[in-house]
Amino acid sequence: MLLLSLLMLVLGLEQFRINKKLLGWLLIAVFLFILFVSIQGFVLN
């Protein structure tokens, strides 16, 4: 799961680089959500 979140971050930054701001923000939001769920999973287990 953690690698998936890092992939979303890299894809989001890449979209910012090619001036697709909306998709970049969406992918960064997905990154933050997956990161939060991963951390929460580690804490609860």
N, C-alpha and C positions, 0 to 999 in steps of 0.2 A: 504494500500500500504506500509505503514511504517513497519508493521509486516512482510510482505513478504520480504522486504529488509533485515530485521534482520534474518529471516529464511535463506536467501541465505548466509549471513555472517557466521552464525553458521555452515551451511552445508559446506561452503568453508574451514573453520577452521578445521572441522572434517576430510575433505579429506586430508588436509595437515598432520594431525596427523597420518593418515594411509598411508602416503607416496604416495599419488596420486596428485602430484604437479600440473599437467596440469589442471585437473578438479578443483582443489582448486583455481588456478588463475582465471579460467573461472567464477566460482561462485562468487568470490570476485569482479570481474569486473561487473558482473550482479548486485551485491549488490550496487556498486557505481553508476551504471546507474539508478537503481530504486530509490535510495536515492536522486540523483540529480533531477529526474523527480518529486518526491514527494515534495521536497523543492520548486521547480519551480512552482508546482501547488498551494502550499500554498501562495507563493508570488504574483502570478497573480490573485488569487481569493480574 
